[in-house]
Amino acid sequence: MHEYPITLNIIKIAEKHCKEAGAQRVKKIKLVIGDYSGYVSDSVHMYFDLIGEGTLCEGAEIEIENVKPMLKCSQCGELFYKKLLSFECPKCGGEGGPTEIGKEFYVESIEVE
């Protein structure tokens, strides 16, 4: 349910951008959401459709790029996707640690017309 306020803010950002561009409506919003961001893409999409009614975002397409988290090897620096029950680097066998990759949440672009 915490997707509601963030989705409301996305709509406010898009409407502000639309007004500043002198456009009639928001056509498309592209979001980047990491799997470890704490937000569920499907919930953002659902709330966007509900909250967007009666706004400049009504009927706009929302495109979401999901980012899978990656680990970074402490020995060789390789970035890699974690395998189930393993933190082992596929390149050198070292141990991978967490990175910021997969924690993203931002508006990448807004198209207006």
Secondary structure, DSSP 8 states (H G I E B T S, - for coil): -THHHHHHHHHHHHHHHHHHTT-S-EEEEEEEEETTSS--HHHHHHHHHHHTTTSTTTT-EEEEEEE---EEETTT--EE--BTTB-B-TTT--BEEE-STT--EEEEEEEE-
